[in-house]
Amino acid sequence: MRSFGCQMNDYDTGRLSDLLRDAQSYERTENLEEADLVVINTCSIREKAQEKVFSDLGRIREVKKERPEMRIAVGGCVASQEGENILKRAPWVDVVFGPQTLHRVPELLDERTRTGRAQVDVSFPEIEKFDHLPTPEAHGATAFVSIMEGCSKYCSYCVVPYTRGEEISRPLVDVLVEIAQLADQGVKEVTLLGQNVNAYRGVTPEGDTADFALLLDYVGQIDGIERIRYTTSHPREFTQRIIDCYERNPKLVSHVHLPVQSGSDRVLAAMKRGYTALEYKSIVRRLKKARPGISIATDIIVGFPGETAEDFEETMKLVEDVGFDASFSFVFSPRPGTPAARLPDDTPYEVKIERLQRLQAAIDAHAQRISESMLGNLERVLVLGPARRGEGYLMARTDNNRIVNFPGSPELINRMVTVRITEVYPHSLGGELVQED
């Protein structure tokens, strides 16, 4: 079972794995040659991820020739977007399902066996899938929890509203029960997921609406949960109520992923983002006031159709003003069916790549300075597992989302400990154990 593209896909893949285990006794394997069922969970946000799906399907076809009883299922956003076309390009696929119909996969597999025909279900049955998934099973001290599906923003470059549907929030109690179940299994850190996670509008048992700020408050009261993360948020939904949570809820980590996409108001308008660069900076300023030292990560698209040199310089100025700690930055690629795909684009690709390299270098420099400022600090970290750097070392994550490696016993895995930062590397930190919690 493979997942491409985003944390929502990772969450869906894990939940589908649990479902197939409970419904049809499948056990997960990463060995293609021994698999009876191959599931590819896809993403269509970026062009390369989409094309990789069909490349992988070609490779899987060769294995299926030797084992014709093997079943192949394709899900996620590419499946939702392409639907029946997947069967035309890859007729050896048995099941095609969308993000909202993954709970129907066992039924679709049974129908494929019964009828001998490939099955396609890429419909949008709102939040139904969560009522059909088994109790979540924890795998370590961290877990993803999906709190909403879909997107209603319709940015001009994005396919998500067309592949995952409109924004639908899970009921408040359902989310809290799932997190409490994970906490009972030893989970200490949860990451709340949604295409626009801070647009959450859940329903309480009394029929009232619970916004994202209220959800954060309730999650902070669940015993066993020590850290709360979330992704991905949208500036249009980043209310003062959410910002105020950072003053009263210490379980909220000092790290926010807040995509800006561009620093040019003209480009932001063409993207249909619904805010200006000044409004974005106002959110960041208030966040930093509520939680001094908070780390801000973002997404930036370089080379959006019509982006001029002046537009790009405005993005670079925003990068300097905010001091981003990290960024998922990439060159614009047109997604079929979106308004931006029809916009004229006369900027040479080489120019876009040069801009991207400048942008990434600036953000990397900011991140390096932040890392260097942590040297000598005592940091409470969650130990995730063995480090890659060698035997006897552990890997942990800091509150502001940095990996720190330090010598320690495997008994510390999945526990919170305090380390002193002793070394700074380009993409990680080194430390020494100070205290076990």
N, C-alpha and C positions, 0 to 999 in steps of 0.2 A: 504494500500500500504506500503510495507516494503522494506528497502534497507539494504544490508549487505556489509560491507567491506571497502569502500573507499569514498573519497569526489567526485570522478567522478560519482559513483553510486548515491550519494545524489543529485548531479546536475541533472543527467538523470531522477531520480525519480520525482524531482520537475517539470521538463519540461514535462514529460509524464502526470503528474497530470493536468497541464495547458491544454495540448492537449486534454485529455479525457473530461475535462470540456467544452472546446469550441466545440469539434466535436460531443460529444454524451451526454452532459449535466450531466456528472458524478460529484458528489461532494465528496471530499476526506473525509474519515472516518478512524479512527483507531480501530473501533469496528467491529470485525470479524463477529459477529452474525447478524449485520444489513447490511453488505456489499452485493451488487449485483455483484460486480466485485472485485476479490482479485488479486492484482499484487505483485509478489515477484521479486524484482530486485536484482540479485545475484552477488557474487564475488567468484572467484576461486583461489585467490592468496594464501589463507591458507586453509589447509585441513578441519579444524573445521567449517569454514564458509560454505564450500561446503556441508558437511554432514548435517549441520543444515537446509539447503534448503529442503532436503528430509524428515527430521524430521518434519518440519513445514507443508509440503504437506500432511503428514499423519494426522496431527491434523486438517487441513483444510478439509480433506476428510470427517471427521466425521460430520462437520457442513454442508457440501454439501449434505450428505445423507438426512438431514432434509429439505434442500432447494435445490432441484436438478436444479433449474433455475439459481443458482449462477454460475458465470463464473470465471475460474482461469487462470491467465496468468503468465508465468515464463519468465523473461528476464535476461539480463546481461551476465557476462562471463561464468557462469556455463551453461546457456542455449546455448551459442555459442559453448562451448566445448562438451556438451552432445547431443545437437540437438534432434533427434528422440528418443534417449535412454531415455530421460525424460518421454516420453509417454509410453515407455515399463515399466519403474519402477513406474510411476504414471499415469495410463491411464485415470484418472479423470481430468487431466489438459486439458484445452481447447485451449490455445495458447502458443507457444514457440517463443520468439523473441530474437535477438541479440542486442548488444549495438548500432549497426549501423542501426537497423531497428525498433527502438522504435516508429518512426513516422508513421509506418505502422500498429500499433496496432489497431486503430479503424477499418481499412479495414480488418484486420485479424479476428477481432471479428464479423464483418458483414458476412464474408465468413464462419465462424464457424456456425453462425445461418442459413445461406442459405443452406449449404451443409450437416450440421449435422456431419461434420468430424472435428477433431482437426487440427489446422493449425500450421505449423512450417516455420519460415523464419529467418535463422541465416546467411544470406548473408552479403557481405561487399560492399555496394554501396557508398563507399568513404564518401563524406561530405554531401550527399543528405539530410540527416535528418534535418540539420539546416535550409534548405529552406522550410521545411514543418511544423516547430514548430511555435506556436503563439508568439506574442510579449511577452517578459518576464514580469512577474508580481513580484514586490518586496514584500518581507515579512519582513519588518524591515529595519535596516540601513546597513545590510551586505548582500552580494550576491556572489554566485559562477558564474563564466563565463567560459565555456569550449572554449578554443582557438584552440585545436587540438585533434586529435584522434589517437589511435594506438601507436605502438612502433616498431622501426626497429633495436633495439640493440641486441636482441636475447641472453640475459644472459642465461646461461645454466640451471638455476633453475626456470625460469619464463615462465608462460603460456600466458602472455598478448599479445605477437605478434600473437599467434595462435587464441586467442579469440576476439581480437579487431582489428587485421589487422595491416598493415604498417602505419607509421606516415603520417598523412594527416592534413595539416593546413587549418584553415578557412581563407578566404580573410580578409585582414587588415580592410577594411571598415566595413564588417559585424560585426567584433568583436567590433570596436569602436562605431558603431551605437547601439549595444545591451547595452554596458556600459553606453552610453549617455542616453538611455531610462531608465535604472535603476536609474541613477543619477537624472533624472527628477522626479522620484517617491520617492526620499528621501534617496537613498542608498549613504552611505558615504565611505564604505569600500568594495572593490571587491577583490576576490581571483581568480586569473587566474588559470585554470586547464588544465592539460594534463598529460599523462603517462610520457612523458619527455618534460615538459612544455617549457624548455629553448631551445628545438630543433625547436621551432616555426619558420616556413619559410612561411609567408603569402605573397599573391600577392597584390600589390598596383593597383589602377585603371589604372596606366600607364603600368602595366605589369611587373614592377620590383619586386624584392624580398625584403620583410621586415623581418629582423631578430628579435629576441626577445628583444634585446636592443632598437631597434627603436619602437617596440610596447609599451614598458614601457615608453618611452619618450612621445608618443602620449597620452597614458592613463593618464599620469601625467598632461596633459593640459586640461582634461575634467573638466568643472566647476561642483562643487558639490562633486567630488571624492576627499577624503582627505587622504585615505590610500590605498596602493596597496600591496597585498600579492600574492604569487603564490606557487603552489606545483603540481607535484613533479619534482625537477630539477635533472639533471644527470651531474656528474663531467666532462664527455667527452664534454659536450656542454656548460660548464660554461666559456664563453669567457672573455677576458679582456674588451670587449665592455660592457658586462653585469656588470662587476665589476665597471667600470667607472660610470655607472648609479648611484651607491650609493654615488658618490661625488656630483652629480648635481641634483638629483631628491629627494627632501625631503619627497615626498609622499610615497616612498618606505620604508616599515617598516624596523626596525633594527632586522630582524629575517629572517633566511634562513633555509629551510629544504633541506639538501644536503646529500642524502643517500651515505654511504661509503661501507656498507655491511661487510667489514673485514679490518683489519690492516695488514694482511699478503699478500705480493705480490704473493706468491705461490697460496694461496687460491683465490685471486682476478683474477689470470690468469685462474684458473679452473672454476671460475664463468663467465669468458669472460666479465669482466667489462671494460677492455680497458684502465686502468690507474694503476699507482702504488700508494702506500701509500704516497710516497714523493710528487708525483704530486698532490694528494689530499690536502696535507698539504700546498702546495704552493698556491692553490686556497684560502684556509682559511686565510693564512697569508696576501695575497693581499686584501681580503675582509675586514679584520680587519684594514688594513692600510687605505682603502678607507672610512670605516665607523667604527671608534673606538667604542668599546662596543657592536658590533653586536652580536646577539645571534645565535648560530649554533645548529640546531637539525639534527638528522640523522636517518638512519635505519641500523641495524646490524643483520646479520644472525649468530647464534651460532651453532656450530656442523655441518657445511657443510661437506659432505663426504670427508674423508681424513684429516680433520683439526686435527693437532697435538697439544700437549700442548704448544709447541714453537710457533705455528701459533696463538694460542689464546693469548699468552703473548704479541705478537706483536700487536694484536688488543687492549689489555689493555694499551699498551704504547701509541698507537695512541689516545685513549680516554684521557689519561693524557696530551698528547701534545696539543690536540685541546681544551680540556675543554668543551665538549659538554654540552648544556643546557638541552637537552631532547633527547630521542631515542625511536623509535619503534623497540624493540629488541625481537627476538623470536627464538626458536629452529627450525632448518631446517626441513621442511616436504616435501617429494618428490611429485611433481605434475606430474600426468600421461602425458606421451608424451614429457617430457623435457629431454634433455641429462643428467642432474644431477640425474634424477630418476634411471638411469642405473649404476651410479657409486657405487663401493663398499663402504660400511660404517660400520666400525667395532668399532666405539666409543660407549660405553654404554650410554644409555639414561640418566642414573643417573649422569654421568660425564657431559653431555651437560647441564642438569638442574643446576648443581653446577656452571658451567661456566656462565650460564645466570644470576644466582643470583649475582655472583661477579660483572659482567658487570653492571647490573642494579643498584647495590649498589654504584658503583663508579660514574655513571652518576647522580644518585640522589644526591650524595654528592656535585658534581659540581653545580647542579641546586640550591641546598640549599645555597651554598656560593654566587651564583649570586643573589638570592633573598635577602639574608641578606645585600648584598652591596647596595640594593635599599632602605633600611630603611632610612626614612627621606627625600627621593627624592620627587620632584614634578613631577608627571607623567600625561601627557595628555592621557585620556582614552576615549574609545567609550562605552557608556552605552548600554548594551545588553538587560537588563530586570530585573525583581525582583531576588534578591539573594535567595539561598536556606536556608541561615542561619537564617532567621526570618523576620517577618513583619517590614517594614520600611527600609530595606536594599536593595541596588541595586547591580547588578553584572556588571562589566565592563571589558574590555580587554585592556591591556597595549600595547604599541608599540612592545615590545619584547615578546608578546604572553602569558602574564600571566593574570590570572583572579584575579581581586581585588574587594572585597566587601566593601561597605561603606554605611552609613546611608544617605538617600536622598529621594526626592520626585519622584513619578512615572512620573512626567512631564519631568524628565531628560532622560527618556528612548529614545534611538535612537539619542542622542545628544553627542557631544564631550564636556568633562569637564576636569578640572584639579583637581587632588587629591594629597594629601600628603600620602606617604606610612608610616603607623604607626605600622603594625604588619606583621610578617612573619610566614606562616604556611607551612607544607610539600608540599602542592599542590596548594596553593593560597596565596594571600596577603590581608591584611586589610588596610583600608585607611579612610581619612576624606576629605570631599569636601572643596576645596579652592576657585575655581572659575568656574562659568558657562560661556561657550562660547556664 
